[in-house]
Amino acid sequence: MLSAIVLVALIYTFGAAPLIFNANASPMKTFSSYEELKNYLIANTQGSYSTYGGGPLDAEYRGATKTPTNAPSSGSEQGYSTTNIQVTGVDEADIVKNDGEYIYTVSTEYSYPETRSIVYIVKADPQDSKIVARIELENYTYPAGMYLSADSSRLVVIASQYQPVFMDGGVARPDVAVIYPYQTAVNTFIYVYDISDKADPQLARNFTISGSYFNSRMIGNYVYAVMSQSAYVIDDAVTLPKVYETTSVSAQVSEVAPSSVYYADTIPSYFSFTTFVSLNVLDDAQQPTNMTIMMGGTSAMYVSLNNIYITYPTWSEQGQYTSIYRVHMNGSALAFEAEGSVPGYLLNQYSMDEYNGYFRLTTTLQEETTLNYIHVLDMNLTKVGELLLPKFEQRETIQSTRFMGDKCYVVTFEQKDPFFIVDMANPAEPKVAGQLQIPGYSSYLHPFDENHIIGLGMENSTVKLSLFDVANVNAPTEIERYIVEGDWTHSNALYDPKAFLFDKQKELLIIPISIMQFGPIGPGTVDPSGKEVAVSAEGYYWEGAYVFKLTLTDGFELRGGITHQENATSLYYRSDYNLNINRVLYIGNTLYTLSNARVQLNSLDDFALIARIELN
């Protein structure tokens, strides 16, 4: 009721003029009225109330473990590293950005029932490193990441804010809004800050939409963000997405009109309102564009310079398949142009690619046996070509994919790691050009150059790095490998490629590493950062970053380890999670490691400690 009163007040104060909805023609359907939309949901859900399961931040809010989410990360020419992105020219949101002079990082403090998130602007000068500004976000806010404009004058922060359900004596308080079925109310906002004066950031505009954050990209001056909320009928009503826009000169609120909601003929297992937003971060006067499609959930997203592809898994009488939606964007203009599907499910964004007017993707279909496919679709998302990968084991599934031009590199795994090179020069007839079987598997593939691929994965219970020579497509070889020693080792970069830093010109490769060593530890044992480990009957746990020199001649040379933890502990749960390194970057000859509680500066020459900047 309070929300309704506020909404009416806003409409009365600011007017009910809706935001600009894209007017481009689309072959897809829209609803003629609210009643038609409601009846469509009633007819196609058949009384089922299965709903959209939420985005990546929803899992974090509920306390679940984070799940994973063609351009190598580089920066030597400009003197500093940048975010590891998939497509050149298409930036991806991250918890850390930098412009060579300042570092922008998000730190979150979890203190139930509150959650505080702070954006820090840090002066990176090794001679005068310090925090110059703090931007404190509202309570119960979970940041998705940030973008930085090319001229470093604007900082974009995207986050979801939750309205938690508090229990009084085991009963939910009636004054707290809840979305059926028992989901916490959530809005996603895009805050654009004017940071022309780094010490005094000013909020330039606030765009907020109801629903969960799914994903985003930034191309030029435009941020493209995607949010979803469940679509269902409850108490004979449908809750449509609401949009709020505030700038320094105006504010308005509008509900997405049923007549502007697109849909296709495909009937998914459940429905969501998925809203696409285009926002110019430099021009506050330009209205953002938003467009809503009623589809199934949102599972993975790939973005080229001109198209957004959204996929989600669903099921029918024919079995499991992946639905695909293509939205074309050009500046502020958005257009829903195609919908299609392929059998099986895909792993992540790296399973997809657009090249020369074709959309390519890899999927795994699990039935009585497991089948792994490469699909080639045209811009109408109609199948042009398809390849069933050979398998060596019954339950072998795709572990990683990397498309590079007219080649596709695929790793499948159950017990052994078949590494495939697929020739895709003829889109209608992709074919396996070469393959290699080696122990373990690679869960992330990264270009070294056009003839070499870096693989990051696991062998048994340890992290494995591989360097593949693919110059001869018919006979790929693993020319170098490195095993991170320990009874159990792990890296966040296995499922989060933004934690992977590689710069070919600097011959630099850095990844976060965790090491568990079981059993008695005697005197004189040294951890990867060079510190002596305390004598222990239980073993020890070390967490930090491994710094490698990587060349074709000498392979992976471990130069050293950097940690924020004061000492290696006997067990991982005795370490300070807030000091776990989650990102690494360099500016000039200084290496910056970042955890939730610290920014640490070390020399790239000898790793000598330069400074520590404490957060929170």
N, C-alpha and C positions, 0 to 999 in steps of 0.2 A: 504493500500500500504506500509506504514511504517513497519507494522508487517511482511509483506511478505519479505521486504528487510532485516529486522533483522533475519528472519528465514533462508533465503538463506545464510546470513553471518555466522550464527551459524553452519549451515551444512558445509559450506566451511571450517570454522575454526576447528571444532571438528569432522567432518566426519559424515556420514549419517548412521552409524551402529545403528540399532534399539536396544532398550532394550531387555532383554531376555523375550520372550513370552513363556508361559507354553506349553510344548510339550506333556503333558500327553494325552493319548487317551480319547476321549469323545464321547458318543453316540449322541451328538447334532450336528447340521449342522453348517458349515461355508460357507461363500460366496467364490466363485471361483475368483471373480474379482470385481473391483469398479463398472463396468457397471451392473453386476448382483445385487449388493447391491442397487444401485440407482433405477433400474427397479423394484425391490422388494418393495421399499418404494412407488414408484409411483403407483404400482398396488394395494397396500393394504391401502394406505391413501385416494385413490379415490378423490384426489384434496383437501382433508381436511388438514388444517394447524394447527390442535390442537397439542399442544406441551407439553412436560414435564413441569409441573408447578414449578419445582425447589425444593431445599432442605430447611432444617430448617433455614439456615443462609440467604437464599434469602428472606424469609418472614421478617426477622429482618432488612435486608438491605432496604427493601421497606417500613419499618416503621410499619409493621403489628405486632400484638400481638404474642408473642411466643406461640407455641403449644406443647403439650406433646409428648412429647418424651416418684435363689433358694438358693442365698447366703446372709445371713444377714450381714449388716455392723458390723464389729467387730474390735478388735485390743487390747483388754485388755492384751493378752498374750505378745504382743510386746510393749505395753505401749503407743500406740497412735492409733487413729481411722483411718480408710481408707475409700475409696469411696464405697458408697452403690451400690453393683453390683448384677446382677441377677444370674450369674453362677460362682461357685467357680473356680478360675484359669483363668477366662476371664475378664480382666480389661476393664473398660469403660472410655472414655475420660471425663474429667471434668475441670471446670474452676479453681479448687483448688486441689493440691496434697501436700502431706507432707511425710517426711521420719523420723519423730521423732526429727529431729534437725533443719530442715529448712522447711518453707512453700513456695510453689510456687503458685502464684495466678495471674489471669489476670484481669486488670481493663481497661475499655473502656470509652473514653470521646467522647460524641456525640456533635459536634459543627458544624452544617451545614455551608458550604457543606463538612466539613472535619470530619473524624472519626479517632481518635488516640487510638490504643490499646497498652498497655504496660504489659509485663510479669515482675512481681516482684519476686525476691528471698529474703525471709525474714528470718533472724535469729530468731528462736523461743524461745531462752533462756529467761525465764521471768526476769532474772537479767540483761540481755543485749540484749533485743529484738530491732531489727533495720533492715532497708533495706540494703542489702549488694550488690545488683546488679539490674539493670533495663535492660530489652530487649525491645526496642521500635520497633514495627512492622510498616510496610509501611502504608501510608494513605489509607483510604477506605478498611481496612482489618477488617474482623469480625472473631474472634477466635471461633473455634468449641470446643476446649478443649485441654488438655495436657495429656501426659503419662510420667511416671518416671521409668527408668530402675531399676531392683531389687537392683543393687549396688549403685544407686543414682549418677552414673557418667554421665548419659545422660538424657536430658529433651527433650521431643518431643512436638512440638507445631503444631497443625493442624488448618488451617484457610483458609477462602476464601477471595480473593481480587477482588474487583469490579472496573470496569472502567465505571464511571457514565456518563449518557447522560446529558450534560448541554444544556440548552435552551437559544438561543439568539433571543429575540423578538418573542418567541413562536415557533421557528424553531430549530430543533436539529442541532447541529454543525456537519458538514460533516467530521471533522477530528477525531471524536470520534467513535470507533468501536461499532456497535450494532448488536446483534444477532436477527434474525427474530423470532417471530414478536415483535419487539420493546423491546427486553430483553437486559439488560446491559451485556456486556462481563464479564465473570467471570472465574478465575482460582483458583484452590485449591492447596495449598502447604502443604508439610510435612517438617518442619524444625527440624533437629536433632542437639541439642547443646551439646557440651562437657562441663559439669559443674563440672569437677574434682576439679577445683578451683571455688568455689561458687561466689567469688567476681569478676571473670573474665570469664563469659561464652563465648565460641567460637562456631560459626556455623560450624558444621562438615560436614553436607550434606544438600542439598536442592533438594527435589523431588517435581515437580510441574506438574499438569495435567490440561488441559482445562476442564471446567465443574464445577458444583455445588457440594459441600460437601453433602453427605447423612448421613453416619454413619461410625463408626470404632470400633475396639476392639484391645487389646494387649494380646498376649499369649506368655509367655516366653520372648524372645528377639525380637519377631516379632510383628510389627503393621500391622493390616489388615484394609485397608480403602476402602470405596466405594464412587465413584463420578459418577454423571450423567450429560449428556447434551442432549438437544433435537436432535432427528434424523428426518430430513426432507429434501425435495428437494426444493430448491429455486434458481431461475435463472439457472435451469438445472444442479445444483451442490449440492453435499452433503458435509457438513463440518464434517470431522472425528476428533475424539479426538487427541490432541497433548500432548506429554509427554516430560518433560524437567528434566534432572538429572544433578546436579552439586555437586561435592565433592571437597575436597581440592586439588585433583590431576587431575581431569578431568571434562569435561562437554559435554553433548550431547543432541540432540533433535531429536525426531522421531514422525511421524504421525502413528497412529494405522493403520495397513494394513487391507484392506477389507477382505483378506483371513484369518485373525485371528479373525474376528468378528463372534461370535456364535449367533445362533438364534434357536428357537423352532417352532413347527407347530402352536402354539397358535397365533392368530392375535389379538393384543390388540386394544383398542380404539385410542391409539396414541403410538408413539415410542420414545425411548430414547437409547442413547449409555451409558450403565452402566459399568463402569470400576472398577475392583477389583485389589487392589495393596497389595503386601506383601513386607515388608521392614524390614531388620535386623538393629536394631538401634545401635547395638554394633560393627558390622563388616562393616566398610565403604567400604571395597573392594568387598563385595558381592553385585552383581547387584540386584536391586529390580525386582520382577516379576509382570507383569500386564496382565490382561486378560479382554476382553471387550465382553459383551453380549448385543445384540439389543433386548430390551424388552419394556414393558410399563414403567410407572413411577416407583418410589420407594416410598413405603409408610411406611413399618415397617421392622425391622431386628432383627433376633434372631441368636445368635452365641453360639455353643457348643465348646468343645475342638477340634472338628474335622470338623465342618461344619458351613457354613454361609447360612442362609435362608433369602431370600429377598421376600417380598410380595408387591403386589399392587392391588387396586380394579379396576375392569373393568366391562363392561356390554356387553351382547350379546342378541340375540333374546330370549334366555332362562332365562334372567334376570341378576341379580347382582351376581358376584362371585369374589373370591380372587385368583389371580394367585400366584404361589409359585415357586421359583427357588432355587435349592440347589447347592452350590459350596463347594467342599471338599478342605480342606487345610491341608498341612503337611509341617511345616517349610516354605520354600519359594515356594513350589509347590502348584499350584492352578488347580482345574479341575472342569469344569461344568458337573455335573453328572445327574441331574434330573430336571424335570419340571412337575408341576401338578396344580390342582385347586380344590377349595371347594366353595359351595354356601355361599353367604353372605359376610360381611366385618368384619375385626378384629379391635380391639381397639388399641392395642399397643404391644410392645415387650413382655410384661408379658402375653399376650394371647397365647404365643407359648412356646414350650418346646420339648427337645429331651430326650428320656429315653429308655434304653435297646433296642436300634435299631429302635425305633419308633419316629415319629414326631407327636406331639399332638398340637391342636390349637382350640380356641373357636371363633365362629363368630356369628353375628347377621344378619338375612335376613329380610328385611322390604318389605313386599308386602301389601296385603289387611289387614293382621294381621302381627305381628312381631314374628319371630321364632328365638330361640337361640340354637346353636349347639355346641357340642364337637366332633371333628373329630380326628381319629387316622389313620395315614398314615405310610407306610413302607418307606424304604430309596429310593425307586423309586418314592415316592410321590403318590403311589396308595392307595386308600382307603381300610383300613382293618376293621375299626369299626366306628360307629357313634352313637351319642345320641342326641335326641331332648329333651331339658330341659323343664320340665313342666312350665307353666306360669300362673300367677294369674291375670294379667291385659293385655289388648289387645296390648298396645304399650310398653311393658316391654323390656328393652334392657340391654345388658351386661355392667356393670360399672367397674368391675375389675375381674381379674383371677390370681390365683397363683397355679402353679403345684409344688407338693412336693412328689417325688417318685411315688408311684402308687396311689396317691390321687390328686384330682384337686378341688380347692376351687373357687367357682364362685359366684359373686354377680350380681343380675339383679335388675332393678329398673324402676318404673314409679311413684308410690306413696308410696309403701312399699318396704322394702328391703328383698327379699328372698335370704338367704345365703345357698348355696348348697354345700354338700360334695359329690363328685363323685368318686366312686370306679373304678379305671382303671387297676386293677390287671390283668384282661383279656382284652387285647387290642381290641379284636374283639367284645366285649360286655361291653362297659362302662355302668355303671348304677348309678343312684342316690341312695346314701346310707342314707343320712339324709338331712334335710332342716330346716331352721329357718326363721320366719318372724318377723322383727323388724322395727321400724320407721327409716326413713332416708336411707342412703346407704353408702357403702365404695367404694371409687375410687382407693384405694391402699391397698393391703394386704401384710403383712410382717411377716415372721416366728418369733415367740417368742421362741418356741422349737417344738419338733415333735408333741406335743399334744395341742399346743395353737397358735393362729393366732392373730396378731394385725391388726385392721382395721382402716383406716383413711378416713373419708368422710365428709358428710354433713347431718344435720337434720334441715329441714326448711332452715333458712339463717345462720346457725352457724356450725362451725367445730365440728365434733364428732369423738372421739376416742373410739374404742371398743376392748375388749379382749374376744376372742372366745375360749371356751374349746371344742376341737374336739376329745378328747380321745375316747368318744363313738361316732363312726362315724354315728350311726343311730339316735342320739339325740344330736346334737350340741347345745351349750348354750352360751349366751352372759353373761359372769360372771362379767364383769366390763365395765363401760362406763364413758366418761367424755365429757361434753359439754363446749366449750369455750364461755363464756357468752359475750353478746353484742347484739345490734340490728342487726349487720351484722359482721360476722367474716370469715376470709379466711386464707388459708395457701398455699404457693407455692408448698409445698410437695404434695398437692393433684394431681398435674400433673407433678411434677418433683421429682421422688423418690430420686435423689441424694441430695436433701435438707433434707432428713429424716435420722436422726442419732439415731441408737439404739445399745446399748451394754448391753447384758443380765448380764454379769459378774459384770458390774458396776451399774446395775439396773438403766440405764440411757436412757432416751428418750427425744430428742430435735427436735422441728419443728419450722420453721418460722411462725409467727402469725401476722395478721392484724385485728384490732378491730375498728369498727365504732359505736359510741354511739350517737344517735340523741337526740335533745331536750336540755333543760336547764341543765347545770352542776353547782351544788352549791359548796360552799366552803367545804374543807375537803375531796373531792374526790381524791382517790389515784389510779394511773395507775398501770399496772402489774409489772413495774420495781420499784415500791415503791415511785415514785415522786408524789407530789400533783399536780393535774390538775388545770389549771387556770379556774376561773369562766367564763362560756360561756353560751350564749343564744342559740348557734347553736349545741352544742355537742362537742365531741372530737374524734380524730383519733390517734390510737397508733399502732406502727409497731415495731416488734422485734422478739425475740425467746422465746418460752416457754420451760422451763427445768422441766422435770418430773422425779420422782422416780417411777419406774414401777416394781411391784412384783405381784406374784400370790395371796398373802395373802391380800395386801392392795390396789391393783389396781393402778390407776393413781393418784399420789400425786404431785400436782403442787408445785415445790420448789421455783419458782420465774421466773421473766422475765428479759431479757437483751435487751437493745435497743441502737442503735447508734444515734437516733434522740435526739436532745438536750431537747426538750419538746414535750409533746403531743399537737397536733395542733387541731384547730376546725374542719378542713376538710382535707381529704387525699391529695388533690392537693396542699395544702400549706406545706406539708412535703417535705423533700429533698429525692428524689428518689434514689440518689447516696448513701444514708445512710441506705437504706433498706437491712436488713440482708438476704443474699442468701445462705450462707453455714455456718455450725458449725462443729468444730472438737475439739478433745482434744489431748493433749500430756501430759502424766503424770497426774498431778493434776491441770493442767491449761486448762481452756476452752477458745477457740479462736473463735470469731464470725467475719465473713468477709462480708463486703459490697463492693460496687464498689469504695468507697472512703476511706475505713478504715479497718485495722486489729486491733481488740480489744482483750485484754487479761484480763480474770477475774478468780478468784479463784473458783475451783469447790466445795470448802467447803462452802463458804459463799457468793460467787459472788462478793467479793470485787474487785474493779478495780485495776489492776496491771499496765497496760500500754495501750496506744493508738498509733498506727502507721498509720500516714496519708498517703494515696496514692493520686497521681495526685495533 
